[in-house]
């Protein structure tokens, strides 16, 4: 049976062969940059053309479930679609990059890291924090907040706090960032 890391590497390989720019994000990224936790799926942000997306689906081939209509709809609507390992049940959520200044910058700031024998593009620690806070805003998701807190605590002295403040203000999540910074300070003392 395929491990989650093997599955992720296979999906990333198909993205790369298709020429699709990508970055690993979500809980996988927050576990990498912060406190590890188990997750059944991996979020990957992609920025494909229609031809690249079609090539990706073809390259994946047997053993994987991907609904090509859902993938095309996701491309049109800047939404997401899934790739599922039929045998093991692992899932990758492929999220189309949003067409906004923050998302373009976030994509440009991704970094390459060696993970499980592969070099993967991963969202930066700062953008992991901002994305977790943005996702949790209005949802009262304690898990997203804890993921962001883990990244903040582990990466503390390496983070660009000014960048976090500027984009938190722009994204309308300054209150969430302030709460996160205060919580980290309390836990440090």
N, C-alpha and C positions, 0 to 999 in steps of 0.2 A: 504494500500500500504506500502511496506517495505521502511524504511528510508535508507539512504546511510550507516549510522553506523550499522544498523541491518544487512544489506547485507554484509558489510565488516566483521562483527563478525561471520556471517554464513560461509563465505569463510575461515576465519582464523580457525574456529572450524573444518572444513573439512580438512584443511591442518594439523592441530594438530592431529586429529584422524588418519590421514594417516601416521603420523610420519615424515612429511616433514618440515625440518627447513625453517624458513622464516624470513623476516624483511620487515616492511613497509618502503617505501622510497618515492622519488619523491616529488610532491607538497604537498601531505598530510603530509609528514615528515617536509618539510620546513615550512609549516603552523604551525605545532606543536612546532617546535623549534624556529621559527621566527615570522614573521608577517602573521596572518591568511588571507587566500584568498579562494574563492570558487573554487572547481574543480569537474568535473563530473565523473572523474575516479580516481582510486587509484592504485599506482604502488606498487607491492609486489615482492621482490626478493626471489626466492626459490632455494633450492638445493636438488632435489629429486632423488631417483633411479627410474628406469622404473616401478618396482612393486608399489612403493609408489605413483607414478603419476597415475597409473591405479586405485589404491584404491581411490585416491582423486576424480577422475572423477565419480566413482561409488557412493561414499558417497554423493557427491553434489546432485545427483538425479534430480527429476522433479523441474521445476520452474527456472532452470538455463540452459543457453546455453553455452556449451563448445564443441569445435570441437576436438575430440580425436586425429584425424590425425594431426591437427595443434599442439596439445600439444606434441605428440611424436616427430614431426619434430623439435619443439622448444628445446626439450631435447637433440636431436642429434646435433643441430647446435648452442646451447647456445643462443637461441633467446628468443622470448616471444610469449605468446598466451593469449587469453582473456576468462574471465568468465563474462557472462552478466545475470543480473536479468531480466527475460523475461517480467514480469509484469511492473516493475518500470523503466527499462532501465539503471539501474546503471551498471557500468563496472569496473572490476578489471583487470589490466594488470599484468599477472604473468610473471616475467622476470627471466630467468634461470641465476644463478650466473656464471659469467665468470671465466674461469680457468686461473687466473693470480694472482700473489702475492698480489697486492692491493685488489682485490675483496675478496680473502680469509681473509685478515686482516680486511677489512671492515665488513665482515660477523661476524667475531669473536668479533668485537667491538660493535655490536648492543646492545641496552639496552632495558630493559622491563619497560614500563610505563603504568599506569592506564589511559585508554581512554574509555569514555562512558561505564563504568561498566565492562570493560574487561582489562586484562593485555596483552598488545601487544608488540611484539619485534619491535623496531623502530631503524633505522639506526642512528648512532651518529650524533651530530650536525656538527662535523668536516667533517665527510664523506658525510653528506648532502651537505655541501658547495663544497667539491671537486667534487662530482658527478654532481651538477648543473653546475659548471664551465666546467667540461669535456664535458658534454652534449652540452653546448652552444658554445664551441670552434668551430670557423669556420661557425657557423650558425647565428651569430649576434643576438641571442635571448635575447632581453632585459628583458623578463619575467623571464628567468632562472637566469640572473644576479641579478635582483631585489629580487628573492627568496633567493639567496645566501647572498645578502647584508642584508636582513631581519634577517637571522639566525646569521650572524656576529654581527650585532648591538645588537640584543636581548641577545645573549649568550656571548657577548664581553669578560668579565673577566673570564669566565669559559672555554674558548677554549684553546686547546693546539696548540698554534701558530707554535711551532717548528714542530709538526706533519704535520700541514697544509703545511708548507714550504717544508719539505722533500718529501711529496707525490706529491705536485704540480710540483716540479722539475722532479720527476720520471715520472709523467703522461704527462709532456710537457705542463703544463698549468700555469707555473710560471708568465708569463705576465698577465694572467687573474687574478691570485691571487693578484699580486701587484696592479693592477687596482682596485680590490675589496677593498683591505686594504686602499688604498689612498682615495677611495670614502667614505668609512666608517669614516676615519679620518676627511675628509672635512665636512661631515654631523654632526659630533660630535662637531666641533668648531662653 
